[in-house]
Amino acid sequence: QVQLVESGGGLVQAGGSLRLSCAASGSIFSINRMGWYRQAPGKQRVMVATITSEGITNYADSVKGRFTISRDNAKNTVFLQMNSLKPEDTAVYYCNFQVYRGVWRTLYDYWGQGTQVTVSS
């Protein structure tokens, strides 16, 4: 019953900024990690940024210094602030919630529907 709803994508010129949001509807009881991934045309989906339940962040080298991942635990929402955007950032961006589920607390991944980010030169 958990659904992740993304927003904030769009078209922007190189050097501009966008802020992506991903909110979970339904009950999520235990989150191990949240993150953002992206998939450019003809390429595999890759990790962009992650943040653990403790607040530890990790970024792809290509976005370090430009992107910032953050979260609002009370609202089960994860954000991705994207600054100094480049054409190579163009991709469909997917949010991810990795949670513990069930009696045995098995890790399970929920994914957002994807939001298009297009950066023009």
C-alpha positions in Angstrom: 0.0 0.0 0.0 3.0 2.2 0.1 3.4 4.6 -2.9 6.1 7.1 -3.6 5.0 10.2 -5.5 7.7 12.4 -7.1 7.5 16.0 -8.1 9.7 18.8 -9.1 11.1 17.7 -12.5 11.0 19.8 -15.6 13.0 21.7 -18.1 15.8 24.0 -17.1 18.7 25.7 -18.7 22.3 24.7 -18.0 23.4 26.3 -14.7 19.9 26.4 -13.3 18.4 24.6 -10.4 15.6 22.2 -9.6 14.4 20.6 -6.4 12.9 17.2 -6.5 10.6 15.8 -3.9 9.4 12.3 -3.1 6.7 11.7 -0.6 5.6 8.3 0.6 1.9 7.7 1.0 0.8 4.9 3.3 2.6 3.6 6.3 6.4 3.1 6.3 7.5 1.8 9.7 11.2 1.4 9.3 13.4 3.0 6.7 16.9 1.9 6.2 17.9 4.2 3.4 16.4 6.7 0.9 17.9 7.7 -2.3 17.7 9.1 -5.8 18.6 7.3 -9.0 18.5 8.4 -12.6 18.4 6.8 -16.0 19.4 8.6 -19.1 18.3 7.5 -22.6 20.2 4.4 -23.6 21.9 4.0 -20.3 21.5 2.0 -17.1 19.9 3.4 -14.0 22.6 4.7 -11.6 22.7 6.0 -8.1 22.8 9.7 -7.7 22.5 10.2 -3.9 21.5 8.3 -0.9 20.9 9.1 2.7 20.6 6.6 5.6 18.2 6.7 8.4 21.1 8.1 10.5 21.6 10.9 8.0 24.7 9.6 6.3 24.9 10.8 2.7 26.5 9.4 -0.3 26.8 11.0 -3.8 27.9 9.9 -7.2 31.1 11.6 -8.2 29.4 13.3 -11.1 27.1 15.3 -8.8 29.3 16.0 -5.8 29.3 19.6 -4.8 26.2 20.3 -7.0 23.4 18.1 -5.6 22.2 17.8 -2.0 20.0 15.1 -0.7 17.9 15.7 2.4 14.9 14.3 4.1 11.9 15.1 6.4 11.5 12.1 8.6 8.1 13.3 10.0 6.7 13.6 6.5 8.4 10.5 5.0 9.8 12.8 2.3 13.1 12.9 0.5 14.4 15.8 -1.5 17.1 16.3 -4.1 18.4 19.9 -4.5 20.1 20.1 -7.9 22.2 23.1 -8.6 24.5 24.1 -11.4 22.7 21.6 -13.7 24.4 20.3 -16.7 23.0 18.8 -19.9 24.5 15.5 -18.8 22.1 15.5 -15.8 19.2 15.0 -18.2 17.5 11.8 -17.2 14.5 10.3 -15.6 15.0 10.6 -11.8 13.6 7.9 -9.5 13.3 8.1 -5.8 13.9 5.0 -3.7 12.9 4.0 -0.1 14.6 0.9 1.2 12.6 -0.4 4.1 12.5 -3.2 6.5 9.3 -5.3 6.0 7.7 -8.2 7.7 8.4 -10.3 10.8 11.9 -11.0 9.6 12.5 -7.4 8.7 13.5 -8.2 5.1 14.8 -5.2 3.1 12.4 -4.1 0.4 12.7 -1.4 -2.2 9.9 1.0 -3.1 10.3 3.2 -6.2 8.8 6.4 -7.4 7.2 6.7 -10.8 10.0 8.7 -12.1 10.2 12.4 -13.0 11.8 13.8 -16.1 14.7 16.3 -15.7 15.8 18.0 -18.9 18.7 20.4 -19.0 19.3 22.4 -22.1 22.6 23.8 -23.2 
